[in-house]
Amino acid sequence: MISTCRRSWFPVLLASGVLVCTLMSCGSKQGATKSNFKAAIQAELDKQPVCIITTLPYDVPGWNGQLKTDGNMEALVRAGLVKRTQMMVAGSPMDAMLEDTRPKTVPGYRYEAAEPAKKYLIEIHNPMGASTELCYGKKKVDEVVRFTEPASVTGMTASQVTYTWELTDIADWARNPDVETHFHTDQFLDAADSPRQAQMELVLSNDGWHFQSGF
């Protein structure tokens, strides 16, 4: 009698499991699971290396016959990332505003990326123009802490995911005291040992979960 009872319950339990699995999209990239959310967040973080913003090449014109250096650039020079060359450069924009009659080029310094820096250098284009960044680390998802039940928001299925991340692949120069002082790299370096918590809104598409800018 006991054996018959167990057998009668088995199809019910199996059917219940299939139903739950269907609702959760088991084994699918569309499932609301920590592993799927972790992969989606990591895909977005891979596009967001941790960098310092700079401008290279960068010219510093002299003033009244005196050569001038740039403090931030000099820190990068001492770290071996930038090289400084004395040459004729464009005069200060202030000269034109004041209708200065001095030559269009004046003695000055040009700062350019040194060979060791080139593997860390990326160029960013935006409506304001182009800028360069020296990247010194990558964000890696440590853990998905929790997430909200997926719900319809403005016609899309979305979930807010809370996660922790750590800083990896840190360039040695980011710990240089001069660089830390001038570019404040220390504000992220501690994330190498103490993961930080953050949130990301993910939306569901036909091929899985993704971050969508401006959502």
Helices and strands as residue ranges (DSSP letters): H 2-24, H 34-45, E 50-54, E 58-61, H 71-78, E 82-90, H 93-97, E 105-113, G 115-120, E 121-126, E 129-147, E 151-153, E 156-168, G 172-175, H 177-183, H 186-189, G 190-192, E 196-205, E 208-211
